[in-house]
Amino acid sequence: GKFSQKNLPEYAYNPNQYEPPSTTHISILDKQGNAVALTSSIEYSFGSALMVSGFLLNNQLTDFSFQSEIDGKLVANRIEPGKKPRSSMTPTLVFDQNNQLIMVIGSPGGARIIAYVAKTIIAVLDWNMHIHEAINSPNFTKMNNILELEENSYFSDYRTDLEERGHQVKIRDLTSGIHAIYIDRKNGEIIAGIDKRRDGAASGK
């Protein structure tokens, strides 16, 4: 198909965007249809603060449970040899009912990544939103018992109604950084989606 830049705002090409020192994601599609969704993280700034051959080592061990046993029961996410810790990184390839690739997507955002990616996929597939519009629609997450709504979005207007229904609500800055590619199988168009909340760029031939 052909790459389209329609409906992308100017910030999709701006190299001076805000770039936090944390997780990053890239979505790639080549001319042969091969796709890569890659999320990379060293956890916090400078990771473990140890460097090997010029590469900073991550501190993803903090993704393990800090307690190996609670109330006499072993915690599934405890530290053990040969185990990988739980991770919220969600690089995703979406296929249609004919097993044709239609979306390459992922985001930074720590424990909130899963909600960011799920919201965008649902918005495109179920709500029929343009990929760019879906990415930039308001974020919302549920962190343990707290329902988080994105500040400076119309979602924050629902705070009182949600609290009256028993939710604990917090309004906060929900900085997703989704980079996605949508493949329109009807017309062969390839459309990039860029998140306005962080740095990002879209390009193609």
The 8 nearest C-alpha neighbors of each residue, nearest first, counted from 0:
[[1, 187, 188, 189, 2, 186, 182, 30],
 [0, 2, 188, 189, 3, 187, 204, 190],
 [1, 3, 189, 203, 204, 190, 188, 0],
 [2, 4, 190, 5, 189, 1, 188, 191],
 [5, 3, 7, 6, 190, 2, 191, 201],
 [4, 6, 7, 3, 190, 8, 191, 2],
 [5, 7, 8, 4, 131, 3, 129, 132],
 [8, 6, 5, 4, 11, 9, 131, 192],
 [9, 7, 10, 11, 6, 12, 5, 195],
 [8, 10, 11, 12, 7, 13, 6, 200],
 [11, 9, 13, 12, 8, 195, 16, 200],
 [12, 10, 200, 9, 8, 13, 199, 193],
 [11, 13, 200, 10, 9, 14, 201, 199],
 [12, 14, 10, 15, 11, 16, 9, 200],
 [15, 13, 16, 12, 198, 199, 200, 10],
 [16, 14, 13, 17, 198, 18, 10, 12],
 [15, 17, 198, 14, 13, 18, 197, 199],
 [16, 18, 198, 197, 19, 15, 196, 14],
 [17, 19, 198, 197, 16, 20, 15, 21],
 [18, 20, 21, 17, 197, 22, 198, 23],
 [21, 19, 44, 18, 22, 43, 45, 23],
 [20, 22, 19, 43, 44, 40, 42, 23],
 [21, 23, 40, 107, 39, 42, 41, 108],
 [22, 24, 107, 39, 38, 40, 21, 106],
 [25, 23, 38, 106, 37, 105, 107, 39],
 [24, 26, 37, 178, 36, 27, 38, 23],
 [27, 25, 36, 179, 35, 103, 178, 104],
 [28, 26, 35, 34, 36, 25, 29, 103],
 [27, 29, 34, 33, 32, 35, 30, 26],
 [30, 28, 32, 31, 33, 34, 27, 35],
 [31, 29, 32, 28, 33, 0, 204, 1],
 [30, 32, 29, 33, 28, 34, 0, 27],
 [33, 31, 29, 30, 28, 34, 100, 0],
 [34, 32, 29, 31, 28, 35, 30, 27],
 [35, 33, 28, 27, 32, 29, 36, 103],
 [34, 36, 27, 26, 37, 28, 33, 103],
 [35, 37, 26, 90, 103, 91, 25, 104],
 [38, 36, 25, 24, 90, 35, 39, 26],
 [37, 39, 24, 23, 90, 88, 25, 36],
 [40, 38, 23, 22, 24, 37, 41, 88],
 [39, 41, 22, 42, 21, 23, 38, 57],
 [40, 42, 57, 46, 43, 58, 56, 22],
 [43, 41, 40, 46, 58, 57, 59, 21],
 [44, 42, 46, 45, 21, 41, 58, 20],
 [43, 45, 46, 20, 21, 42, 41, 48],
 [44, 46, 48, 43, 47, 55, 41, 57],
 [47, 45, 57, 41, 43, 58, 48, 44],
 [46, 48, 58, 57, 49, 56, 45, 55],
 [49, 47, 45, 46, 50, 55, 56, 57],
 [50, 48, 47, 56, 55, 51, 46, 45],
 [49, 51, 55, 54, 56, 53, 52, 48],
 [50, 52, 54, 53, 55, 49, 56, 48],
 [53, 51, 54, 50, 55, 56, 49, 48],
 [52, 54, 51, 50, 55, 56, 49, 48],
 [55, 53, 51, 50, 52, 56, 49, 57],
 [54, 56, 50, 49, 57, 51, 45, 46],
 [57, 55, 49, 47, 50, 46, 54, 41],
 [58, 56, 41, 46, 47, 59, 42, 55],
 [57, 59, 47, 46, 60, 42, 61, 41],
 [58, 60, 61, 62, 57, 42, 41, 84],
 [61, 59, 62, 58, 63, 84, 78, 57],
 [60, 62, 59, 63, 58, 64, 65, 84],
 [63, 61, 60, 59, 84, 85, 64, 86],
 [64, 62, 84, 61, 76, 60, 77, 78],
 [63, 65, 77, 66, 76, 62, 67, 78],
 [64, 66, 63, 67, 77, 61, 78, 62],
 [67, 65, 64, 68, 77, 69, 74, 63],
 [68, 66, 77, 74, 73, 64, 65, 69],
 [67, 69, 73, 72, 74, 66, 71, 70],
 [68, 70, 72, 71, 73, 74, 66, 67],
 [71, 69, 72, 68, 73, 74, 67, 66],
 [70, 72, 69, 68, 73, 74, 67, 66],
 [73, 71, 69, 68, 70, 74, 67, 75],
 [74, 72, 68, 67, 75, 69, 71, 77],
 [73, 75, 67, 68, 77, 76, 72, 69],
 [76, 74, 77, 73, 67, 64, 78, 68],
 [75, 77, 64, 74, 63, 84, 78, 85],
 [78, 76, 67, 64, 74, 75, 63, 79],
 [79, 77, 63, 76, 67, 80, 64, 82],
 [78, 80, 82, 77, 81, 83, 76, 67],
 [81, 79, 82, 78, 83, 77, 84, 60],
 [80, 82, 79, 83, 78, 84, 77, 76],
 [83, 81, 80, 79, 84, 78, 76, 77],
 [82, 84, 85, 81, 63, 78, 60, 79],
 [85, 83, 63, 62, 86, 82, 76, 60],
 [86, 84, 62, 63, 83, 76, 87, 64],
 [85, 87, 88, 84, 62, 110, 89, 59],
 [86, 88, 110, 112, 89, 113, 109, 85],
 [89, 87, 86, 112, 90, 38, 113, 109],
 [88, 90, 105, 91, 87, 113, 112, 106],
 [89, 91, 105, 36, 37, 38, 104, 88],
 [92, 90, 104, 89, 103, 105, 36, 93],
 [91, 93, 103, 102, 104, 94, 36, 100],
 [94, 92, 102, 101, 100, 91, 103, 95],
 [95, 93, 100, 99, 98, 101, 92, 96],
 [94, 96, 98, 97, 99, 101, 100, 93],
 [95, 97, 98, 94, 99, 100, 93, 101],
 [98, 96, 95, 99, 94, 100, 101, 184],
 [99, 97, 95, 94, 96, 100, 93, 101],
 [98, 100, 94, 95, 97, 101, 96, 184],
 [101, 99, 94, 93, 102, 95, 98, 92],
 [100, 102, 182, 94, 181, 93, 99, 95],
 [103, 101, 181, 93, 180, 92, 100, 182],
 [104, 102, 92, 180, 179, 26, 36, 91],
 [105, 103, 179, 91, 178, 26, 90, 36],
 [106, 104, 90, 177, 89, 91, 178, 24],
 [107, 105, 177, 176, 24, 112, 175, 178],
 [106, 108, 22, 23, 176, 112, 175, 24],
 [107, 109, 112, 111, 175, 110, 106, 174],
 [110, 108, 111, 112, 107, 87, 88, 22],
 [109, 111, 87, 112, 108, 113, 86, 88],
 [110, 112, 109, 108, 114, 113, 115, 140],
 [113, 111, 108, 115, 114, 110, 109, 106],
 [112, 114, 116, 115, 111, 117, 87, 89],
 [115, 113, 117, 112, 111, 116, 140, 118],
 [116, 114, 112, 118, 113, 117, 175, 111],
 [115, 117, 119, 113, 118, 114, 105, 112],
 [116, 118, 114, 120, 119, 115, 113, 121],
 [119, 117, 121, 115, 116, 120, 114, 122],
 [118, 120, 122, 133, 116, 134, 117, 121],
 [119, 121, 117, 123, 122, 118, 124, 116],
 [122, 120, 124, 125, 118, 123, 119, 117],
 [123, 121, 126, 119, 133, 120, 125, 128],
 [124, 122, 128, 127, 120, 121, 126, 125],
 [123, 125, 121, 127, 122, 126, 120, 128],
 [126, 124, 121, 127, 122, 123, 120, 128],
 [125, 127, 122, 128, 123, 124, 121, 133],
 [128, 126, 123, 124, 125, 122, 129, 121],
 [127, 129, 123, 126, 133, 122, 130, 132],
 [128, 130, 132, 131, 133, 123, 127, 122],
 [131, 129, 133, 132, 192, 123, 128, 134],
 [130, 132, 192, 134, 133, 129, 193, 135],
 [131, 133, 129, 135, 130, 134, 136, 128],
 [134, 132, 130, 119, 136, 131, 122, 135],
 [135, 133, 131, 119, 132, 136, 194, 130],
 [134, 136, 132, 133, 194, 137, 131, 195],
 [135, 137, 133, 134, 132, 138, 119, 152],
 [138, 136, 152, 149, 135, 154, 139, 153],
 [137, 139, 149, 173, 148, 136, 115, 140],
 [138, 140, 148, 147, 149, 137, 141, 114],
 [141, 139, 147, 114, 146, 142, 111, 148],
 [140, 142, 146, 145, 147, 143, 144, 139],
 [141, 143, 145, 144, 140, 146, 147, 111],
 [142, 144, 145, 141, 146, 140, 167, 147],
 [145, 143, 142, 146, 167, 141, 166, 168],
 [146, 144, 167, 142, 141, 143, 168, 147],
 [145, 147, 141, 168, 167, 140, 169, 142],
 [148, 146, 169, 140, 139, 170, 168, 141],
 [149, 147, 139, 170, 155, 154, 150, 171],
 [150, 148, 171, 138, 173, 172, 170, 152],
 [149, 151, 171, 170, 152, 172, 155, 148],
 [150, 152, 149, 153, 155, 172, 154, 171],
 [153, 151, 154, 150, 155, 149, 137, 156],
 [152, 154, 155, 156, 151, 137, 157, 150],
 [155, 153, 156, 152, 157, 148, 149, 137],
 [154, 156, 157, 153, 158, 148, 152, 150],
 [157, 155, 154, 153, 158, 159, 152, 160],
 [158, 156, 155, 160, 154, 159, 161, 153],
 [157, 159, 161, 160, 155, 156, 162, 168],
 [160, 158, 162, 161, 157, 163, 156, 168],
 [161, 159, 163, 157, 162, 158, 164, 156],
 [160, 162, 164, 158, 163, 159, 166, 157],
 [161, 163, 166, 165, 159, 164, 160, 167],
 [162, 164, 160, 161, 165, 159, 166, 158],
 [165, 163, 161, 162, 166, 160, 159, 167],
 [166, 164, 162, 163, 161, 167, 160, 168],
 [167, 165, 162, 161, 168, 164, 146, 163],
 [166, 168, 145, 146, 162, 165, 144, 169],
 [169, 167, 146, 145, 147, 166, 158, 162],
 [168, 170, 147, 146, 171, 148, 145, 167],
 [171, 169, 148, 150, 147, 149, 155, 168],
 [172, 170, 150, 149, 173, 169, 148, 147],
 [171, 173, 150, 149, 174, 170, 148, 151],
 [174, 172, 149, 171, 175, 138, 150, 139],
 [175, 173, 196, 172, 176, 108, 197, 107],
 [174, 176, 108, 177, 173, 107, 106, 115],
 [177, 175, 106, 194, 197, 107, 196, 174],
 [178, 176, 106, 194, 105, 175, 179, 193],
 [177, 179, 193, 104, 192, 26, 105, 25],
 [180, 178, 104, 192, 103, 26, 191, 177],
 [179, 181, 191, 103, 102, 190, 192, 104],
 [180, 182, 102, 190, 101, 189, 191, 183],
 [183, 181, 189, 101, 184, 188, 102, 190],
 [184, 182, 188, 187, 185, 186, 189, 181],
 [183, 185, 187, 186, 182, 101, 188, 99],
 [186, 184, 183, 187, 188, 182, 0, 101],
 [185, 187, 188, 184, 183, 0, 182, 189],
 [188, 186, 0, 184, 183, 185, 189, 1],
 [187, 189, 183, 1, 0, 186, 182, 2],
 [190, 188, 2, 182, 1, 181, 3, 0],
 [189, 191, 181, 3, 180, 2, 188, 182],
 [192, 190, 180, 179, 201, 181, 193, 189],
 [191, 193, 131, 179, 130, 178, 180, 190],
 [194, 192, 178, 11, 131, 199, 177, 195],
 [193, 195, 177, 176, 196, 135, 134, 197],
 [196, 194, 197, 193, 135, 10, 198, 11],
 [195, 197, 194, 174, 176, 175, 198, 135],
 [198, 196, 176, 17, 195, 18, 194, 199],
 [197, 199, 16, 17, 18, 196, 200, 176],
 [200, 198, 11, 193, 197, 194, 201, 16],
 [199, 201, 11, 12, 202, 193, 13, 198],
 [202, 200, 191, 11, 12, 193, 203, 199],
 [201, 203, 200, 204, 4, 191, 2, 12],
 [202, 204, 2, 201, 3, 1, 4, 191],
 [203, 2, 202, 1, 3, 30, 29, 0]]
